[in-house]
Structures are given as C-alpha cells and as structure tokens.
Amino acid sequence: MMRSSAFANKSYAILGLARSGMATLDALHASGARILAWDAREELREAANDKAIIADPMEADLSDYDAIVVSPGVPLNTHPIRDKAADDGVQIIGDIELFAQARRSLPPHRVVGITGTNGKSTTTALLHHIIQSAALPTHMGGNIGVPILSQEPLAAGGVYVLELSSYQIDLTHSLDCDVAMLLNISPDHLDRYDSYDAYAAAKVRLFDMMDPDHVAIFGSTDEKTQLALELIRAEGRVKNIMDSSAFFLEGQENWPSLQGPHNLENAVAAVVAAEVLGIKEHQWRPALASFKGLPHRMERMAEAEGVLFVNDSKATNPASTGPALGAYPKIHWIVGGLPKSDSLEECEPYFGNVVQAYTIGDAGPMFGELLAPHMPVDPCEMILTAVQHAAANAKPGEVVLLSPACASFDQFKDFEARGECFRNAVESVIENNLIGTAAGGSIE
C-alpha cells in the first residue's frame, strides 16, 4: 500500500467506502492521518470501524479537515456534499489527487494519464503491457485494475499508467502528468454535466494541471478533441503536443486482440506514448502481438464450427460500438440495453458489415425500428435468446458480436455481469451443438 508523509497528522473525511474508498482509508490510516469515514452500507462502515471515526460527513463539522475524499461514483452535480464542503470551507478531492500529493515522497518516476470517452481502458492496459515488456517497473491504476493507493510504490524509474474518467479528473487538482493523453470525446455521462461542452471541459482539465514542458497526446479527429487540441496550441499551455491521429501504424493483422479501426487508434496512441517514454520499436512491436486484451472489450471468447464469438459488453454507447462493427466483415450483432441516446448514428458507417441484428433489453423496440431499413432484425429481448438465434444463423467465417451500444442497468448490475451472461450463453450453444443449425431449418 502507498504510505506518504504528505498525509501524516492531517484530517480527512471519506465519503464512499467501496474499492477506491477502502484503498484511501488504508493508505491514509497507514500514513498517520486522522479519518472520518462513511458509507450507506453498514457492512462497509463496520469494516472501517478500527481505522476511522464512523460518522456521516453531512452531519459533522468538517471546518478543520484538510479535505473530503469522495468516490468518483458520487454525483457532485446533485449530491449535497458539494454545498456542505462549501459551507465548511473544505476541498473535495478523490484518490487520484491524494496520489498526486504523495508523489513528492515517492522514488523518482513518471506518470501517464489517459482519458477519453472510449478506448481508455484498452489503451491504458496496452501501454502498461508495452512498458512491462520493455522491463520497466510499472503500475496500472485509476479507473482500471487495483486502486493506485493500494499498490506499493514503484522503484526508481518506474511508470504509473492511470486511466482517468471525467469524474476522477473533476476530483483532481494537482496531477502533473509527464504524458497526458486525450483519446476522443463523444457524448456520454450527460446526467452528470450541464452540457456536452461541460463534459468535454472536464476531460480537458487534465492538461490544465500539466507542466508546460511535459507531453500532451491527442488521439482522434472528432470535433471536441480537435477543438481541445487547437485551444491548447493557441494558449501555448503545453509546449510538446502530438496529434497521434496523424500517425500510421502497419501490422494490425498480426495483433489478434487489437482488431477494428478503434483499436488501431488505441495502438497508435499507446505507441506514441511508449516512444515518448523512450521505448523503441523493437520493444513495443512484439508487445502489440502479445497483448491479450481486456475482459468484455472486443474479447475473443470462443471459436467453434468456424464461427467467432466476441464479447464487447463494455461498449456502452454507440460511439464505442461503431468501430467494433468495423472490425469484422460479417457480423451477427447483439445490441441493446438501457439506451443513452435515441440514435445509432455512430454505428451507421459500419451497417454494411452486419448480416443480422438481434435486439435485447429496453432499447430493443426502438433499435429495431432504427435498424430495420438497413438489415434483418430479430427482436430477442434476452441475451440467451439472442445468442441462440445468432449462433444458429451464423456460417463459418462469420462473427457473433455482443456490442450493445447501451448501458447494462436494465437487466444487469454492470457491463461485467452482462458479459458473463453472454459467456455462459456462448458456452451453452457450443456444448449443445447449436451453431449453424438454422441452415437445417430449425433451432428448436
């Protein structure tokens, strides 16, 4: 765990004791801080009882506290903790800000911060894999993997690779990344922001915290990303700026876990960052081929009877699903869930790759109407039904792809649970020899 003299004899209130909250509690306690902690769940309060004063910060006097540390899941736009903090004159921060404050006490190191609407988990994991392959000390954290405060400090020369959501950036004020990367910006999480522009501005704040001599990387030609790029260039805020969308990288056919146009963009961005870190082509190129990908993100789950099954449950919006449809020429597409918009515009350029769509969840009827003019549509409602029908219709060389373009919360607790349901359904159709059975006239 990360201990720091920066926290000794200071006072912190923690709101939210899930993964990052518990990691924060442990790190602050080990560093000698005084802590007040709270979570709505009694079992988490009990788990924190020996390390903190258990009290609701909404009902405590926090005026002499150094900060309130909140989970990124706390909606600051609606939660009363924002007004409470203002009344008590105390700053609201997150665990990434605590890491930023602890950096002075860590062995010499570098930090790469990666944000964007889509692709940041894959790019973070890929860059981390490249750095590992180059035999450099590295940790991966932030919005992916183990909370950064739970990890032991790296040896001198190490690289921390952090995936950063807009929520985490909102709670961070002094993270000076040696390399900061904005992959792309498309509409998402608008329930937490006043507008699309406000959401984009939250992403761009990552560059506001940078030393001017550090490196900024931009990874997309989308409108908001390019506006951010031009703004930072115009202000001269950062001297070293790279537009990775201008780079071209050959050999994607040799990277099985990095298929599709979006993964080419992710790979280019990771390679540009690796080069900035001093990693050469003879080190990063083999790592692209050996990268195994992430669960639920273009995950090659199984192949049977010449049909490939791919789990892209993490594609929770159309902008993420669109490029997934561009990864393969003949797709049986399972789509739907809790919709974030009433449009599939970002998917339209790839409709020609879809053999048939199988709609599920709340969005099923709406998506069925949108897709019917472009392709056959099978209204399935449930993932098991969709997998059975898609497997029955699929021919050798075709792909059954779960890429929902929706949140999962209509039927599942999260996208991981949705992906596991897909996995179980795939295993079932393989075990029961249901692949290609529609050619014989029945899937009963």
C-alpha positions as a Python dict, from the first residue, in 0.01 Angstrom:
ca = {
    (1, 'M'): (0, 0, 0),
    (2, 'M'): (112, 358, -62),
    (3, 'R'): (216, 543, 253),
    (4, 'S'): (314, 908, 244),
    (5, 'S'): (440, 1166, 488),
    (6, 'A'): (220, 1411, 299),
    (7, 'F'): (-81, 1277, 489),
    (8, 'A'): (67, 1248, 839),
    (9, 'N'): (-120, 1433, 1112),
    (10, 'K'): (-379, 1563, 866),
    (11, 'S'): (-754, 1511, 882),
    (12, 'Y'): (-970, 1367, 605),
    (13, 'A'): (-1336, 1277, 569),
    (14, 'I'): (-1408, 987, 331),
    (15, 'L'): (-1749, 953, 165),
    (16, 'G'): (-1789, 614, -3),
    (17, 'L'): (-1607, 300, 108),
    (18, 'A'): (-1613, 81, -200),
    (19, 'R'): (-1286, -18, -371),
    (20, 'S'): (-1116, 320, -404),
    (21, 'G'): (-1265, 436, -73),
    (22, 'M'): (-1122, 142, 119),
    (23, 'A'): (-786, 186, -52),
    (24, 'T'): (-791, 551, 50),
    (25, 'L'): (-883, 460, 407),
    (26, 'D'): (-598, 210, 434),
    (27, 'A'): (-337, 443, 283),
    (28, 'L'): (-436, 741, 497),
    (29, 'H'): (-450, 532, 812),
    (30, 'A'): (-109, 379, 744),
    (31, 'S'): (28, 730, 684),
    (32, 'G'): (-86, 858, 1021),
    (33, 'A'): (-388, 1066, 920),
    (34, 'R'): (-700, 1125, 1129),
    (35, 'I'): (-1004, 995, 941),
    (36, 'L'): (-1381, 1027, 948),
    (37, 'A'): (-1549, 775, 716),
    (38, 'W'): (-1899, 695, 596),
    (39, 'D'): (-2084, 469, 357),
    (40, 'A'): (-2454, 393, 326),
    (41, 'R'): (-2376, 22, 363),
    (42, 'E'): (-2348, -93, 721),
    (43, 'E'): (-2102, -374, 643),
    (44, 'L'): (-1855, -125, 494),
    (45, 'R'): (-1888, 105, 792),
    (46, 'E'): (-1812, -188, 1018),
    (47, 'A'): (-1506, -279, 810),
    (48, 'A'): (-1370, 74, 859),
    (49, 'N'): (-1451, 96, 1229),
    (50, 'D'): (-1099, 27, 1359),
    (51, 'K'): (-934, 288, 1132),
    (52, 'A'): (-1174, 582, 1135),
    (53, 'I'): (-1440, 771, 1320),
    (54, 'I'): (-1765, 643, 1169),
    (55, 'A'): (-1994, 940, 1109),
    (56, 'D'): (-2191, 1092, 825),
    (57, 'P'): (-1990, 1390, 694),
    (58, 'M'): (-2318, 1565, 615),
    (59, 'E'): (-2381, 1585, 990),
    (60, 'A'): (-2025, 1658, 1110),
    (61, 'D'): (-1830, 1982, 1146),
    (62, 'L'): (-1558, 1949, 882),
    (63, 'S'): (-1422, 2302, 902),
    (64, 'D'): (-1087, 2185, 1043),
    (65, 'Y'): (-1046, 1897, 795),
    (66, 'D'): (-789, 1912, 516),
    (67, 'A'): (-1018, 1756, 253),
    (68, 'I'): (-1326, 1547, 187),
    (69, 'V'): (-1235, 1243, -22),
    (70, 'V'): (-1532, 1119, -225),
    (71, 'S'): (-1579, 823, -454),
    (72, 'P'): (-1597, 906, -827),
    (73, 'G'): (-1942, 748, -816),
    (74, 'V'): (-2079, 1032, -601),
    (75, 'P'): (-2266, 1271, -837),
    (76, 'L'): (-2131, 1609, -732),
    (77, 'N'): (-2386, 1788, -950),
    (78, 'T'): (-2672, 1663, -731),
    (79, 'H'): (-2521, 1538, -403),
    (80, 'P'): (-2549, 1777, -105),
    (81, 'I'): (-2185, 1710, -9),
    (82, 'R'): (-2082, 1985, -252),
    (83, 'D'): (-2277, 2251, -62),
    (84, 'K'): (-2164, 2105, 270),
    (85, 'A'): (-1799, 2131, 164),
    (86, 'A'): (-1851, 2491, 54),
    (87, 'D'): (-2020, 2582, 381),
    (88, 'D'): (-1735, 2427, 585),
    (89, 'G'): (-1464, 2569, 359),
    (90, 'V'): (-1307, 2234, 277),
    (91, 'Q'): (-1193, 2100, -61),
    (92, 'I'): (-1348, 1792, -224),
    (93, 'I'): (-1089, 1557, -375),
    (94, 'G'): (-1052, 1195, -489),
    (95, 'D'): (-793, 922, -453),
    (96, 'I'): (-603, 1037, -765),
    (97, 'E'): (-549, 1378, -604),
    (98, 'L'): (-411, 1202, -295),
    (99, 'F'): (-173, 1011, -521),
    (100, 'A'): (-68, 1341, -681),
    (101, 'Q'): (5, 1487, -336),
    (102, 'A'): (202, 1175, -238),
    (103, 'R'): (431, 1187, -544),
    (104, 'R'): (692, 1406, -376),
    (105, 'S'): (764, 1129, -126),
    (106, 'L'): (790, 851, -390),
    (107, 'P'): (1106, 732, -569),
    (108, 'P'): (1168, 920, -898),
    (109, 'H'): (906, 814, -1150),
    (110, 'R'): (686, 924, -1440),
    (111, 'V'): (307, 932, -1475),
    (112, 'V'): (100, 878, -1788),
    (113, 'G'): (-263, 992, -1759),
    (114, 'I'): (-509, 862, -2017),
    (115, 'T'): (-862, 993, -2062),
    (116, 'G'): (-1128, 989, -2333),
    (117, 'T'): (-1483, 870, -2381),
    (118, 'N'): (-1390, 540, -2546),
    (119, 'G'): (-1081, 323, -2561),
    (120, 'K'): (-908, 444, -2248),
    (121, 'S'): (-914, 106, -2070),
    (122, 'T'): (-766, -76, -2370),
    (123, 'T'): (-505, 194, -2429),
    (124, 'T'): (-410, 202, -2060),
    (125, 'A'): (-375, -176, -2042),
    (126, 'L'): (-185, -187, -2372),
    (127, 'L'): (64, 82, -2271),
    (128, 'H'): (112, -89, -1936),
    (129, 'H'): (181, -415, -2123),
    (130, 'I'): (431, -243, -2353),
    (131, 'I'): (614, -91, -2056),
    (132, 'Q'): (624, -429, -1881),
    (133, 'S'): (754, -591, -2199),
    (134, 'A'): (1034, -334, -2202),
    (135, 'A'): (1129, -449, -1849),
    (136, 'L'): (1049, -116, -1682),
    (137, 'P'): (877, -104, -1340),
    (138, 'T'): (513, -7, -1388),
    (139, 'H'): (176, 3, -1216),
    (140, 'M'): (-165, 46, -1377),
    (141, 'G'): (-447, 210, -1184),
    (142, 'G'): (-708, 483, -1168),
    (143, 'N'): (-1029, 372, -1336),
    (144, 'I'): (-886, 26, -1408),
    (145, 'G'): (-743, -259, -1206),
    (146, 'V'): (-629, -220, -846),
    (147, 'P'): (-672, 125, -686),
    (148, 'I'): (-346, 315, -712),
    (149, 'L'): (-328, 382, -336),
    (150, 'S'): (-344, 5, -272),
    (151, 'Q'): (-22, -54, -466),
    (152, 'E'): (332, -41, -332),
    (153, 'P'): (541, 249, -465),
    (154, 'L'): (745, 169, -774),
    (155, 'A'): (1121, 153, -771),
    (156, 'A'): (1310, 448, -915),
    (157, 'G'): (1250, 483, -1289),
    (158, 'G'): (901, 337, -1272),
    (159, 'V'): (599, 448, -1474),
    (160, 'Y'): (247, 482, -1334),
    (161, 'V'): (-16, 443, -1608),
    (162, 'L'): (-351, 587, -1499),
    (163, 'E'): (-686, 559, -1671),
    (164, 'L'): (-879, 868, -1571),
    (165, 'S'): (-1253, 918, -1607),
    (166, 'S'): (-1400, 1266, -1618),
    (167, 'Y'): (-1536, 1203, -1268),
    (168, 'Q'): (-1185, 1136, -1139),
    (169, 'I'): (-1045, 1443, -1313),
    (170, 'D'): (-1322, 1650, -1150),
    (171, 'L'): (-1181, 1543, -812),
    (172, 'T'): (-816, 1605, -904),
    (173, 'H'): (-636, 1939, -883),
    (174, 'S'): (-259, 1885, -892),
    (175, 'L'): (-181, 1577, -1105),
    (176, 'D'): (108, 1686, -1326),
    (177, 'C'): (132, 1404, -1582),
    (178, 'D'): (461, 1357, -1763),
    (179, 'V'): (247, 1237, -2052),
    (180, 'A'): (-124, 1324, -2073),
    (181, 'M'): (-344, 1168, -2338),
    (182, 'L'): (-693, 1256, -2463),
    (183, 'L'): (-812, 979, -2693),
    (184, 'N'): (-1150, 1115, -2803),
    (185, 'I'): (-1464, 1290, -2682),
    (186, 'S'): (-1820, 1190, -2767),
    (187, 'P'): (-2146, 1245, -2572),
    (188, 'D'): (-2158, 1035, -2254),
    (189, 'H'): (-2241, 1072, -1884),
    (190, 'L'): (-2451, 1379, -1959),
    (191, 'D'): (-2657, 1312, -1646),
    (192, 'R'): (-2353, 1437, -1451),
    (193, 'Y'): (-2285, 1751, -1654),
    (194, 'D'): (-2483, 2058, -1758),
    (195, 'S'): (-2395, 2007, -2125),
    (196, 'Y'): (-2176, 1820, -2370),
    (197, 'D'): (-1935, 2115, -2360),
    (198, 'A'): (-1909, 2085, -1983),
    (199, 'Y'): (-1832, 1712, -2014),
    (200, 'A'): (-1561, 1787, -2271),
    (201, 'A'): (-1416, 2059, -2049),
    (202, 'A'): (-1388, 1810, -1764),
    (203, 'K'): (-1171, 1587, -1983),
    (204, 'V'): (-952, 1876, -2096),
    (205, 'R'): (-875, 1977, -1736),
    (206, 'L'): (-613, 1701, -1736),
    (207, 'F'): (-394, 1935, -1943),
    (208, 'D'): (-453, 2234, -1715),
    (209, 'M'): (-255, 2058, -1442),
    (210, 'M'): (50, 1981, -1659),
    (211, 'D'): (395, 2132, -1651),
    (212, 'P'): (440, 2315, -1985),
    (213, 'D'): (744, 2101, -2069),
    (214, 'H'): (557, 1772, -2043),
    (215, 'V'): (390, 1595, -2335),
    (216, 'A'): (27, 1611, -2448),
    (217, 'I'): (-107, 1349, -2690),
    (218, 'F'): (-438, 1377, -2878),
    (219, 'G'): (-577, 1066, -3040),
    (220, 'S'): (-879, 1145, -3256),
    (221, 'T'): (-1013, 1368, -3528),
    (222, 'D'): (-1351, 1410, -3358),
    (223, 'E'): (-1469, 1769, -3322),
    (224, 'K'): (-1428, 1817, -2946),
    (225, 'T'): (-1084, 1654, -2934),
    (226, 'Q'): (-959, 1869, -3221),
    (227, 'L'): (-1104, 2183, -3057),
    (228, 'A'): (-919, 2095, -2737),
    (229, 'L'): (-600, 2038, -2934),
    (230, 'E'): (-625, 2374, -3110),
    (231, 'L'): (-713, 2553, -2785),
    (232, 'I'): (-409, 2419, -2604),
    (233, 'R'): (-187, 2500, -2901),
    (234, 'A'): (-325, 2854, -2918),
    (235, 'E'): (-275, 2917, -2547),
    (236, 'G'): (77, 2775, -2553),
    (237, 'R'): (-11, 2593, -2234),
    (238, 'V'): (190, 2285, -2328),
    (239, 'K'): (498, 2302, -2550),
    (240, 'N'): (516, 1937, -2658),
    (241, 'I'): (197, 1838, -2838),
    (242, 'M'): (146, 1529, -3053),
    (243, 'D'): (-159, 1454, -3266),
    (244, 'S'): (-144, 1075, -3287),
    (245, 'S'): (-432, 1072, -3538),
    (246, 'A'): (-170, 1183, -3793),
    (247, 'F'): (43, 872, -3736),
    (248, 'F'): (6, 546, -3928),
    (249, 'L'): (98, 205, -3794),
    (250, 'E'): (130, -112, -4002),
    (251, 'G'): (83, -473, -3895),
    (252, 'Q'): (-261, -473, -3730),
    (253, 'E'): (-342, -810, -3889),
    (254, 'N'): (-80, -957, -3652),
    (255, 'W'): (-242, -824, -3334),
    (256, 'P'): (-537, -1058, -3262),
    (257, 'S'): (-665, -862, -2961),
    (258, 'L'): (-645, -525, -3135),
    (259, 'Q'): (-880, -559, -3429),
    (260, 'G'): (-1101, -283, -3567),
    (261, 'P'): (-1036, 83, -3652),
    (262, 'H'): (-1079, 194, -3292),
    (263, 'N'): (-813, -48, -3173),
    (264, 'L'): (-576, 77, -3439),
    (265, 'E'): (-626, 426, -3293),
    (266, 'N'): (-567, 287, -2943),
    (267, 'A'): (-250, 110, -3057),
    (268, 'V'): (-114, 422, -3229),
    (269, 'A'): (-178, 633, -2918),
    (270, 'A'): (-8, 375, -2694),
    (271, 'V'): (292, 350, -2927),
    (272, 'V'): (331, 730, -2941),
    (273, 'A'): (330, 738, -2560),
    (274, 'A'): (576, 449, -2544),
    (275, 'E'): (813, 633, -2779),
    (276, 'V'): (791, 942, -2557),
    (277, 'L'): (891, 720, -2264),
    (278, 'G'): (1197, 605, -2459),
    (279, 'I'): (1069, 262, -2562),
    (280, 'K'): (1189, 163, -2908),
    (281, 'E'): (1012, -22, -3190),
    (282, 'H'): (1196, -349, -3129),
    (283, 'Q'): (1041, -340, -2779),
    (284, 'W'): (688, -218, -2848),
    (285, 'R'): (610, -404, -3172),
    (286, 'P'): (622, -758, -3022),
    (287, 'A'): (407, -632, -2734),
    (288, 'L'): (125, -540, -2973),
    (289, 'A'): (109, -903, -3089),
    (290, 'S'): (128, -1050, -2738),
    (291, 'F'): (-132, -820, -2583),
    (292, 'K'): (-429, -1027, -2461),
    (293, 'G'): (-686, -751, -2441),
    (294, 'L'): (-935, -683, -2164),
    (295, 'P'): (-1233, -884, -2048),
    (296, 'H'): (-1556, -756, -2208),
    (297, 'R'): (-1372, -532, -2458),
    (298, 'M'): (-1353, -695, -2802),
    (299, 'E'): (-1274, -1015, -2612),
    (300, 'R'): (-1235, -1316, -2839),
    (301, 'M'): (-1438, -1554, -2627),
    (302, 'A'): (-1460, -1873, -2833),
    (303, 'E'): (-1447, -2012, -3183),
    (304, 'A'): (-1648, -2315, -3292),
    (305, 'E'): (-1755, -2451, -3630),
    (306, 'G'): (-1570, -2160, -3789),
    (307, 'V'): (-1780, -1900, -3601),
    (308, 'L'): (-1604, -1650, -3374),
    (309, 'F'): (-1782, -1519, -3062),
    (310, 'V'): (-1668, -1174, -2942),
    (311, 'N'): (-1768, -1011, -2613),
    (312, 'D'): (-1773, -631, -2632),
    (313, 'S'): (-2006, -572, -2338),
    (314, 'K'): (-1801, -270, -2233),
    (315, 'A'): (-1929, -85, -2540),
    (316, 'T'): (-2192, 112, -2351),
    (317, 'N'): (-2256, 382, -2612),
    (318, 'P'): (-2292, 396, -2992),
    (319, 'A'): (-1957, 573, -3038),
    (320, 'S'): (-1785, 273, -2880),
    (321, 'T'): (-1987, 14, -3071),
    (322, 'G'): (-1945, 174, -3414),
    (323, 'P'): (-1577, 89, -3460),
    (324, 'A'): (-1638, -261, -3318),
    (325, 'L'): (-1869, -321, -3612),
    (326, 'G'): (-1582, -217, -3835),
    (327, 'A'): (-1359, -494, -3704),
    (328, 'Y'): (-1516, -782, -3899),
    (329, 'P'): (-1685, -809, -4241),
    (330, 'K'): (-1979, -1039, -4147),
    (331, 'I'): (-2134, -984, -3808),
    (332, 'H'): (-2437, -1113, -3620),
    (333, 'W'): (-2481, -813, -3394),
    (334, 'I'): (-2640, -837, -3047),
    (335, 'V'): (-2738, -483, -2950),
    (336, 'G'): (-2948, -312, -2684),
    (337, 'G'): (-2983, -247, -2314),
    (338, 'L'): (-3051, 79, -2134),
    (339, 'P'): (-3010, 342, -2408),
    (340, 'K'): (-2802, 655, -2364),
    (341, 'S'): (-2946, 815, -2678),
    (342, 'D'): (-3218, 758, -2936),
    (343, 'S'): (-2969, 738, -3221),
    (344, 'L'): (-2721, 487, -3360),
    (345, 'E'): (-2560, 743, -3589),
    (346, 'E'): (-2203, 649, -3495),
    (347, 'C'): (-2273, 289, -3597),
    (348, 'E'): (-2420, 371, -3939),
    (349, 'P'): (-2091, 371, -4135),
    (350, 'Y'): (-2048, 2, -4047),
    (351, 'F'): (-2402, -126, -4108),
    (352, 'G'): (-2278, -296, -4424),
    (353, 'N'): (-2078, -538, -4208),
    (354, 'V'): (-2389, -660, -4025),
    (355, 'V'): (-2555, -979, -4151),
    (356, 'Q'): (-2837, -950, -3895),
    (357, 'A'): (-2912, -763, -3572),
    (358, 'Y'): (-3056, -923, -3258),
    (359, 'T'): (-3207, -664, -3023),
    (360, 'I'): (-3220, -700, -2645),
    (361, 'G'): (-3330, -501, -2341),
    (362, 'D'): (-3517, -172, -2305),
    (363, 'A'): (-3372, -31, -2625),
    (364, 'G'): (-3480, -334, -2830),
    (365, 'P'): (-3801, -196, -2985),
    (366, 'M'): (-3650, 147, -3059),
    (367, 'F'): (-3331, 0, -3207),
    (368, 'G'): (-3538, -247, -3408),
    (369, 'E'): (-3717, 42, -3579),
    (370, 'L'): (-3390, 225, -3645),
    (371, 'L'): (-3217, -82, -3789),
    (372, 'A'): (-3498, -246, -3989),
    (373, 'P'): (-3445, -32, -4302),
    (374, 'H'): (-3079, -139, -4312),
    (375, 'M'): (-3067, -506, -4211),
    (376, 'P'): (-3274, -802, -4088),
    (377, 'V'): (-3368, -759, -3722),
    (378, 'D'): (-3460, -1033, -3474),
    (379, 'P'): (-3627, -897, -3155),
    (380, 'C'): (-3488, -1126, -2885),
    (381, 'E'): (-3516, -926, -2559),
    (382, 'M'): (-3281, -1161, -2367),
    (383, 'I'): (-2912, -1233, -2431),
    (384, 'L'): (-2955, -1611, -2419),
    (385, 'T'): (-3221, -1596, -2691),
    (386, 'A'): (-3006, -1362, -2900),
    (387, 'V'): (-2700, -1588, -2875),
    (388, 'Q'): (-2904, -1896, -2963),
    (389, 'H'): (-3056, -1730, -3270),
    (390, 'A'): (-2730, -1570, -3381),
    (391, 'A'): (-2535, -1894, -3340),
    (392, 'A'): (-2798, -2085, -3534),
    (393, 'N'): (-2780, -1838, -3823),
    (394, 'A'): (-2403, -1791, -3830),
    (395, 'K'): (-2190, -1950, -4101),
    (396, 'P'): (-1820, -2033, -4095),
    (397, 'G'): (-1615, -1715, -4119),
    (398, 'E'): (-1884, -1502, -3952),
    (399, 'V'): (-1880, -1340, -3609),
    (400, 'V'): (-2136, -1328, -3328),
    (401, 'L'): (-2067, -994, -3160),
    (402, 'L'): (-2217, -860, -2837),
    (403, 'S'): (-2160, -485, -2864),
    (404, 'P'): (-2469, -336, -2700),
    (405, 'A'): (-2420, 42, -2753),
    (406, 'C'): (-2612, 77, -2425),
    (407, 'A'): (-2569, 71, -2050),
    (408, 'S'): (-2646, -260, -1882),
    (409, 'F'): (-2863, -146, -1594),
    (410, 'D'): (-3196, -250, -1741),
    (411, 'Q'): (-3114, -620, -1696),
    (412, 'F'): (-2773, -640, -1523),
    (413, 'K'): (-2586, -478, -1235),
    (414, 'D'): (-2298, -378, -1466),
    (415, 'F'): (-2140, -450, -1803),
    (416, 'E'): (-1927, -725, -1648),
    (417, 'A'): (-2237, -920, -1545),
    (418, 'R'): (-2378, -872, -1896),
    (419, 'G'): (-2056, -1005, -2047),
    (420, 'E'): (-2059, -1308, -1819),
    (421, 'C'): (-2417, -1381, -1923),
    (422, 'F'): (-2301, -1372, -2284),
    (423, 'R'): (-2011, -1604, -2199),
    (424, 'N'): (-2246, -1857, -2039),
    (425, 'A'): (-2481, -1840, -2337),
    (426, 'V'): (-2193, -1898, -2579),
    (427, 'E'): (-2073, -2198, -2381),
    (428, 'S'): (-2427, -2335, -2387),
    (429, 'V'): (-2472, -2312, -2765),
    (430, 'I'): (-2131, -2470, -2823),
    (431, 'E'): (-2196, -2755, -2580),
    (432, 'N'): (-2536, -2821, -2738),
    (433, 'N'): (-2409, -2804, -3098),
    (434, 'L'): (-2647, -2520, -3193),
    (435, 'I'): (-2410, -2339, -3429),
    (436, 'G'): (-2536, -2318, -3786),
    (437, 'T'): (-2850, -2517, -3711),
    (438, 'A'): (-3078, -2265, -3882),
    (439, 'A'): (-2943, -2392, -4214),
    (440, 'G'): (-3114, -2718, -4132),
    (441, 'G'): (-3445, -2543, -4080),
    (442, 'S'): (-3483, -2538, -3702),
    (443, 'I'): (-3313, -2431, -3384),
    (444, 'E'): (-3559, -2592, -3151),
}
